[in-house]
């Protein structure tokens, strides 16, 4: 009888040890536990060594996987990527560049989400639809001269963003599908004409020049979504820009513009073309329901 008991006892202990759940955390720790409840963003468990002890709560974004007592495995690494979380979120937005009219143009854009952390964006700008700029020049011959620009530009970019989440009271919460920080390669192309000061036969006169420009940039930004209705997009970018603005010393054209810099409305260029290009903006908009 005793030999039988000695044989059964190790088997019983082995089954008891295996009858536990194991929580594999993202930090590499393994917790031997008894799972009580699994929610959408957290789990509740007791320590296996203390089955009548306190109930612990652990956020699912901190868990790599759980191996249950029956051997079944459940992974949590992509918990925030569950499409069901964002099924009812608006995935399109119309945005207006809030600061553009102060610099002499109007810009409206359209953004469409392509999934987690990905979206494409197009915009159209009307140059001249904004505050009228004045040439930095004055002479009794001509007086104040306005730039009076007229033209347009388009842009196209693709956003690569972080997962839409934030940390509140130590817990990671999913937010809106279109919210978060991002990096966006973007291309600008445009054309406009505006007044310049010309010198001919020793006298100054107002002329105009036609400018074709473009820029390839990398923009960094942060987008916020409020109530699944409003969008706020703050961004800035750097890259290379080019244009055909004439040098101030070339054929006595645009005498007071030495072409070392150029403000092309959609972007500002530093140095001679092609040169460093920069953008900055604040866009406000509204989400479009599906």
QUIGI-V983180 format. One record per backbone hydrogen bond with DSSP energy under -1.0 kcal/mol. NH is the residue of the N-H (numbers start at 0). CO is the residue of the C=O. If there is no record, write none. Layout:
nh: [NH | NH]
co: [CO | CO]
This chain:
nh: [4 | 5 | 6 | 7 | 8 | 11 | 12 | 13 | 14 | 15 | 16 | 17 | 18 | 19 | 20 | 21 | 22 | 23 | 24 | 25 | 27 | 30 | 32 | 33 | 35 | 36 | 38 | 42 | 43 | 44 | 45 | 47 | 49 | 52 | 55 | 57 | 59 | 61 | 62 | 63 | 64 | 65 | 66 | 67 | 70 | 73 | 75 | 78 | 80 | 81 | 84 | 85 | 88 | 92 | 93 | 94 | 95 | 96 | 97 | 101 | 102 | 103 | 104 | 105 | 107 | 108 | 109 | 110 | 111 | 112 | 113 | 117 | 118 | 119 | 120 | 121 | 122 | 123 | 124 | 125 | 126 | 127 | 128 | 129 | 130 | 134 | 136 | 142 | 146 | 149 | 150 | 151 | 152 | 153 | 154 | 155 | 156 | 157 | 158 | 159 | 160 | 161 | 164 | 165 | 167 | 170 | 172 | 174 | 178 | 179 | 181 | 182 | 183 | 185 | 186 | 187 | 188 | 189 | 190 | 191 | 192 | 193 | 194 | 195 | 197 | 198 | 199 | 202 | 204 | 206 | 208 | 210 | 212 | 213 | 214 | 215 | 216 | 217 | 218 | 219 | 220 | 221 | 222 | 223 | 225 | 228 | 229 | 230 | 231 | 232 | 233 | 234 | 235 | 236 | 237 | 238 | 239 | 240 | 241 | 243 | 249 | 252 | 256 | 261 | 263 | 265 | 267 | 268 | 269 | 270 | 274 | 276 | 277 | 278 | 280 | 282 | 283 | 284 | 285 | 286 | 287]
co: [0 | 1 | 2 | 3 | 4 | 7 | 8 | 9 | 10 | 11 | 12 | 13 | 14 | 17 | 32 | 66 | 30 | 64 | 28 | 61 | 24 | 22 | 20 | 45 | 43 | 43 | 41 | 57 | 36 | 55 | 33 | 31 | 46 | 49 | 44 | 42 | 40 | 58 | 59 | 23 | 23 | 73 | 21 | 71 | 67 | 65 | 63 | 75 | 77 | 78 | 81 | 82 | 85 | 110 | 285 | 108 | 283 | 106 | 281 | 98 | 99 | 100 | 99 | 125 | 123 | 94 | 121 | 92 | 119 | 90 | 117 | 114 | 158 | 111 | 156 | 109 | 154 | 107 | 152 | 105 | 150 | 103 | 125 | 127 | 100 | 144 | 134 | 138 | 132 | 192 | 126 | 190 | 124 | 188 | 122 | 186 | 120 | 184 | 118 | 182 | 116 | 180 | 162 | 172 | 170 | 167 | 165 | 163 | 175 | 222 | 220 | 159 | 218 | 216 | 155 | 214 | 153 | 212 | 151 | 210 | 149 | 208 | 146 | 206 | 204 | 251 | 202 | 199 | 197 | 195 | 193 | 191 | 189 | 241 | 187 | 239 | 185 | 237 | 183 | 235 | 181 | 233 | 179 | 231 | 229 | 225 | 225 | 284 | 223 | 282 | 221 | 280 | 219 | 278 | 217 | 276 | 215 | 274 | 213 | 211 | 246 | 249 | 253 | 268 | 266 | 263 | 277 | 261 | 275 | 259 | 240 | 238 | 267 | 236 | 234 | 232 | 95 | 230 | 93 | 228 | 91]
